[in-house]
Amino acid sequence: MIQLNWYKIFGVQIPDGSTVLPTDDIQIWLHCANICDKSYTTLAEVLADTTTLSALISSNNAVDYMVRSTSWTKREPIVPVMTSNTTPAGYTASASSYDGTYEPYKAFNDDVNFGTIWRSASGEPQWVQCEFSEPKVINKIRFGNSNGSGGNYIKGFKVYGVNNSTPTEIYSDTCVNHNATYIENFEFTNSTKYDGYRFEVLSSYVTAAHKVVLSALQFYSPEGICDSSTAMSYIGLNNYCANKLLADATWRTAIWGSAYKTSVLNVKNPTMTDNTHPSGVVFASSVRSSSYDSWRAFDGNTSTIWQCYGIQVPQYLGYQFTSSAKLVGVRMWLFGVRKATAKFQCSNDNVTWVDVTEDISINVTANQWIDYIFTKNISDYSYVRIYFSTIDNFDGANRFMDVGEMDIYGREDV
């Protein structure tokens, strides 16, 4: 290891980034990459400087810090859990009104706990906000939209930046979900720092008199390596960095959930036209008939499905790549109402299979996409399959297992 001069300033011999305690101190990361002329203290500053970002990601020593400092993998709410309208210090919650004990801070006191709420004293329009001790940028909100506790589903809303108690509109939208309890997520463009942010409810999905209820409200800054297309592209071009991060469960999950995950996960099965074209091989334990052949779970069409023959187990469905890759997860369209126990397995010879997840309980009540991230034995494989150990004939009908789509993602070094 090369001893960097800045360490000697403090008279401390600091070992490399793979052996010391994790840190989010950006100066340590930068100096590990031998970048000593930058005074950056926030991730946003690093992400805005592509030259520095590229150098940081290209430094194995800095990456060794990064992989164990997982708070950088994704954005966190910028308002901490509040226990009063002014606690913790530096944060102040307020509202246009509140009903009894349903104070404004209760919109910020948990991660969408529908048992604790802010509720207005009367109907919309009503607003709730939080102000900070220093200005911040946000470009995402997340909130619980509930019709419980005397409120009704939120329809129209606006988001304002607040400086010196003066609100400036930065975003408006409409919630489309209003037949169940939902967690709403909205992203928008904003690069201006404000002292606080306000969420105003303009309308709901009912016309009767009602109050406004928020079970939770969270503001997110644009910081986050996995939320940056530039950072993800650089990671994807650096095999050491990408492989180190994919080996860590927290980073693997964050990369999987990123809108730019294909910058790192550069392997995906093709759209198949039969079991062997255009490339690779689709295989299954059984098929009900040619109309439900195994390749139909890989044809890019959620309305065509693989269906196994009966509910006898084990049953499995899989794909063989033409070459091995580091396989990290599967996105599946599960069809209909189904219950089963399954796990994902990988192999390099179609004989010895390695579990890459624990047993998964499948309880599908409607057609839906479900993501499954591999949790163990991450390595290079050419075969992957979902292996069903139980298929529940829960209603007396012959409930075949149906899979509408199976998209497999991984990484091959560039």
C-alpha positions in Angstrom: 0.0 0.0 0.0 1.2 3.5 -0.8 1.3 5.7 2.3 -0.4 9.0 1.4 1.3 12.2 2.7 -1.9 13.6 4.3 -2.0 10.7 6.8 1.4 11.9 8.1 0.0 15.3 8.8 -2.0 13.8 11.6 0.8 11.5 12.7 -1.4 8.4 12.2 -0.8 5.4 10.1 -4.3 4.6 8.7 -4.6 1.2 7.1 -6.4 0.7 3.7 -10.1 1.1 3.3 -10.9 -2.6 3.6 -9.7 -3.0 7.2 -10.7 0.2 9.1 -14.2 1.1 10.3 -16.6 2.3 7.6 -16.8 6.1 7.3 -18.9 8.6 5.3 -16.2 11.2 5.8 -15.8 12.4 2.2 -12.4 13.8 2.7 -11.1 10.3 3.7 -12.6 8.9 0.6 -11.0 11.6 -1.6 -7.6 11.3 0.0 -7.7 7.5 -0.4 -8.0 8.3 -4.2 -5.0 10.7 -3.7 -7.3 13.7 -4.3 -6.1 16.3 -1.8 -7.2 19.6 -3.5 -10.9 19.3 -3.0 -12.9 20.6 0.0 -16.0 18.7 -0.7 -18.1 17.6 2.3 -21.3 16.4 0.6 -22.0 13.6 -1.8 -23.9 16.1 -4.1 -20.6 18.0 -4.6 -18.8 14.8 -5.6 -21.6 13.7 -7.9 -21.5 17.1 -9.6 -17.8 16.8 -10.4 -17.5 14.0 -12.9 -13.7 14.1 -13.0 -13.4 13.6 -9.2 -16.2 11.1 -9.2 -14.5 9.0 -11.9 -11.2 9.1 -10.0 -12.9 8.2 -6.7 -14.6 5.1 -8.3 -11.4 4.1 -10.0 -9.5 4.0 -6.7 -9.6 0.5 -5.1 -8.8 1.9 -1.7 -11.6 4.4 -1.8 -14.0 1.8 -3.1 -13.1 -0.4 -0.2 -14.4 2.4 2.0 -17.5 2.9 -0.2 -18.6 -0.7 -0.1 -18.8 -0.7 3.7 -20.3 2.8 4.0 -23.7 1.8 2.8 -25.5 5.0 3.7 -24.3 6.4 0.4 -26.1 3.7 -1.6 -29.5 5.4 -1.5 -31.3 8.5 -0.5 -32.6 8.8 3.1 -35.3 11.1 4.3 -33.8 14.5 5.2 -36.2 15.0 8.1 -35.3 12.7 11.0 -38.0 11.0 13.2 -39.6 13.9 15.1 -40.9 13.5 18.6 -42.4 17.0 18.9 -42.9 20.0 16.7 -39.4 21.2 17.5 -37.5 18.0 18.3 -34.9 17.1 17.3 -33.2 20.5 17.3 -32.9 22.2 13.9 -36.3 21.0 12.6 -39.7 22.7 13.1 -43.0 21.2 12.0 -46.1 23.3 11.5 -49.4 23.2 9.7 -52.3 25.3 8.6 -54.3 23.6 11.4 -54.4 20.4 13.4 -57.1 18.5 15.2 -56.6 17.8 18.9 -53.6 15.7 19.5 -52.9 15.0 15.8 -50.0 17.6 15.7 -47.9 18.5 12.6 -44.8 16.6 13.7 -46.8 13.3 13.6 -46.5 13.5 9.8 -42.8 13.2 10.3 -42.5 10.7 13.3 -42.4 7.4 11.5 -41.9 5.6 8.2 -45.5 5.5 7.0 -47.0 4.2 10.3 -50.8 4.4 9.7 -51.3 4.5 13.5 -49.8 7.9 14.0 -51.0 10.8 11.9 -51.3 14.5 11.3 -54.9 15.5 10.9 -56.2 18.9 10.0 -59.0 20.6 12.0 -61.1 21.1 8.9 -61.3 20.2 5.2 -58.9 21.1 2.4 -57.0 23.1 1.4 -54.7 22.3 4.3 -50.9 22.1 4.5 -48.1 20.7 6.7 -44.5 21.6 6.5 -41.0 21.3 8.1 -38.3 23.9 8.2 -34.6 23.2 8.8 -31.7 25.0 10.4 -29.9 25.1 7.1 -31.3 25.1 3.5 -31.6 21.8 1.6 -32.6 20.6 -1.8 -35.3 18.0 -2.3 -36.6 16.3 -5.5 -38.8 13.5 -4.1 -41.6 13.1 -1.6 -43.1 10.0 -0.1 -46.3 9.9 1.9 -49.0 7.6 3.2 -52.4 8.2 1.6 -55.1 6.8 3.8 -58.9 7.1 4.3 -58.7 6.1 7.9 -58.9 8.2 11.1 -61.5 10.6 9.9 -59.8 11.5 6.6 -60.1 10.6 2.9 -57.8 9.8 0.1 -55.8 12.7 -1.1 -56.2 13.7 -4.8 -54.6 17.0 -5.8 -51.6 18.4 -4.0 -48.8 20.9 -4.3 -45.2 21.1 -2.9 -43.6 24.4 -2.0 -40.2 25.5 -1.0 -40.3 27.9 2.0 -37.8 30.7 2.6 -38.5 33.3 5.4 -42.0 31.8 5.8 -42.7 32.6 2.1 -43.8 29.5 0.0 -42.8 29.1 -3.6 -44.5 26.4 -5.6 -42.1 23.8 -7.1 -44.4 20.9 -8.0 -48.0 19.8 -8.3 -49.6 16.5 -9.1 -52.6 14.2 -8.6 -52.8 10.8 -6.8 -54.4 8.2 -8.9 -54.7 5.4 -6.2 -57.7 5.8 -4.0 -59.2 2.4 -3.3 -56.8 1.1 -0.6 -54.1 2.4 1.7 -51.2 3.5 -0.5 -47.7 4.7 -0.1 -47.3 7.4 -2.7 -43.9 8.4 -4.3 -43.4 11.4 -6.5 -40.2 12.7 -8.1 -39.7 16.1 -9.7 -37.1 18.6 -10.9 -35.7 21.0 -8.3 -32.1 22.3 -7.8 -32.9 25.2 -5.4 -32.1 25.0 -1.7 -34.9 26.1 0.6 -35.1 26.5 4.4 -38.1 24.2 4.5 -40.8 22.5 2.4 -44.6 22.5 2.5 -47.0 19.8 1.4 -50.5 21.2 0.6 -53.5 19.1 0.0 -55.9 20.7 -2.4 -58.6 18.1 -3.0 -59.6 14.5 -2.1 -61.7 11.8 -3.7 -64.9 12.6 -1.8 -67.2 15.5 -1.8 -68.6 15.2 1.8 -67.1 17.2 4.6 -63.8 15.7 5.8 -60.4 16.4 7.2 -56.9 15.9 5.8 -54.9 12.9 7.1 -51.3 12.1 6.5 -49.8 9.0 8.1 -46.3 10.1 7.1 -44.5 12.6 4.9 -40.9 12.3 3.9 -38.7 14.7 1.8 -35.7 13.3 -0.1 -32.6 15.1 -1.4 -31.2 14.2 -4.8 -28.1 12.7 -3.2 -27.4 9.0 -3.6 -24.9 7.2 -5.8 -27.5 4.8 -7.1 -29.8 7.7 -8.1 -27.1 9.2 -10.3 -26.9 8.0 -13.9 -23.4 9.3 -14.2 -22.2 7.5 -11.1 -23.9 4.3 -12.1 -22.3 4.5 -15.6 -18.8 5.0 -14.1 -19.4 2.1 -11.7 -20.5 0.0 -14.6 -17.2 0.7 -16.4 -15.1 -0.2 -13.4 -15.1 -3.9 -12.7 -13.4 -3.7 -9.3 -16.0 -1.2 -8.1 -19.0 -2.9 -9.6 -18.0 -6.3 -8.3 -17.2 -5.0 -4.9 -20.5 -3.3 -4.6 -22.5 -6.2 -5.9 -20.9 -8.5 -3.3 -22.5 -6.4 -0.6 -26.2 -7.0 0.2 -27.1 -3.4 0.9 -25.4 -2.1 -2.2 -26.8 -4.9 -4.3 -30.3 -4.1 -3.2 -29.8 -0.3 -3.9 -28.3 -1.0 -7.3 -31.2 -3.3 -8.1 -33.7 -0.6 -7.2 -32.0 2.1 -9.1 -33.5 3.5 -12.3 -30.1 3.2 -13.8 -29.3 -0.4 -12.7 -28.7 -1.6 -16.3 -25.5 0.6 -16.3 -24.1 -1.9 -13.8 -26.2 -5.0 -14.5 -25.3 -5.4 -18.2 -26.6 -9.0 -18.5 -30.2 -9.9 -19.1 -31.8 -12.8 -20.8 -33.1 -12.0 -24.4 -36.7 -12.0 -25.5 -37.2 -15.6 -26.6 -39.2 -16.8 -29.6 -38.9 -20.4 -28.7 -36.9 -22.5 -26.2 -33.5 -21.9 -28.0 -33.9 -18.6 -29.9 -32.4 -16.1 -30.2 -29.9 -17.4 -27.7 -29.6 -19.5 -24.6 -31.9 -22.3 -23.6 -35.2 -22.2 -21.6 -36.0 -25.3 -19.6 -38.7 -26.5 -17.2 -39.7 -29.5 -15.2 -42.9 -29.8 -17.1 -45.4 -27.9 -19.3 -49.1 -28.2 -19.3 -49.3 -28.0 -23.1 -47.5 -26.3 -26.1 -49.8 -23.2 -25.4 -48.0 -22.9 -22.1 -44.5 -23.8 -23.1 -41.6 -22.7 -20.9 -40.2 -20.0 -23.3 -43.5 -18.1 -23.0 -42.2 -16.9 -19.6 -39.4 -15.2 -21.5 -41.2 -13.8 -24.5 -41.7 -10.2 -23.2 -45.5 -10.6 -23.0 -47.1 -10.8 -19.6 -50.3 -12.2 -21.1 -48.6 -15.4 -22.3 -47.4 -17.8 -19.6 -45.5 -20.9 -18.6 -47.7 -23.4 -16.8 -46.4 -26.5 -15.2 -48.3 -29.8 -15.5 -50.3 -30.2 -12.3 -49.3 -29.3 -8.8 -46.9 -32.3 -8.2 -43.6 -31.1 -6.8 -40.8 -30.3 -7.4 -41.4 -28.1 -10.4 -39.0 -25.6 -11.8 -38.5 -23.1 -14.6 -35.1 -21.7 -15.7 -32.8 -20.3 -18.4 -29.2 -21.2 -19.5 -27.0 -18.3 -20.6 -24.5 -18.8 -23.4 -21.7 -17.8 -21.0 -21.5 -17.4 -17.2 -22.2 -14.1 -15.5 -22.6 -12.8 -11.9 -26.3 -13.3 -11.5 -28.0 -11.1 -8.9 -31.7 -11.1 -9.2 -34.9 -11.9 -11.1 -38.0 -9.8 -11.8 -41.1 -12.0 -12.3 -44.7 -11.4 -13.5 -46.8 -13.9 -11.5 -50.1 -14.7 -12.9 -53.4 -15.1 -11.2 -54.1 -16.3 -7.6 -51.3 -18.6 -6.5 -49.6 -19.9 -3.3 -46.3 -21.8 -3.3 -42.9 -22.2 -1.6 -39.9 -21.6 -3.9 -36.3 -20.6 -4.0 -33.8 -19.6 -6.7 -30.9 -21.8 -7.6 -27.9 -21.4 -9.9 -25.6 -23.8 -11.5 -22.7 -24.1 -14.0 -23.4 -27.7 -15.2 -27.2 -28.3 -14.7 -26.2 -31.0 -12.2 -25.0 -29.3 -9.0 -27.4 -26.5 -8.0 -26.6 -23.8 -5.4 -29.3 -21.9 -3.5 -29.0 -18.2 -4.0 -32.0 -17.3 -1.9 -33.7 -18.8 1.2 -37.1 -20.3 0.8 -39.6 -17.8 -0.5 -43.3 -17.8 0.4 -45.4 -16.9 -2.6 -48.9 -15.7 -1.9 -50.2 -13.9 -5.1 -53.7 -12.5 -5.0 -53.6 -10.7 -8.4 -51.3 -10.5 -11.5 -48.2 -8.6 -10.4 -44.5 -8.0 -10.8 -42.3 -9.2 -7.9 -38.6 -8.6 -7.6 -36.3 -11.3 -6.0 -32.8 -10.2 -5.2 -30.3 -13.0 -4.6 -29.1 -13.1 -1.0 -26.3 -15.5 -0.9 -23.6 -17.4 -2.9 -23.3 -14.5 -5.4 -20.9 -15.7 -8.1 -20.7 -16.5 -11.8 -23.2 -19.0 -13.1 -24.7 -19.9 -16.5 -27.9 -21.5 -15.3 -30.6 -20.1 -13.1 -34.0 -21.5 -12.1 -36.9 -21.0 -9.7 -37.5 -24.2 -7.9 -41.0 -24.9 -6.4 -41.0 -27.2 -3.4 -44.7 -26.7 -2.7 -47.7 -25.6 -4.8 -50.8 -25.1 -2.7 -54.1 -26.5 -4.0 -55.7 -24.1 -1.6 -59.2 -23.9 -3.1 -59.7 -27.4 -4.3 -59.1 -26.4 -7.9 -56.1 -27.7 -9.9 -54.0 -24.6 -9.3 -51.1 -24.9 -11.8 -48.2 -22.6 -11.1 -48.2 -19.8 -13.7 -45.3 -17.5 -14.6 -46.0 -14.7 -17.1 -42.5 -13.3 -17.3 -39.1 -14.0 -15.8 -36.4 -11.4 -16.4 -32.9 -12.3 -15.1 -30.3 -9.7 -14.4 -26.6 -10.0 -13.8 -23.2 -8.6 -14.6 -20.4 -9.6 -17.0 -17.1 -7.8 -16.6 -16.4 -5.2 -19.4 
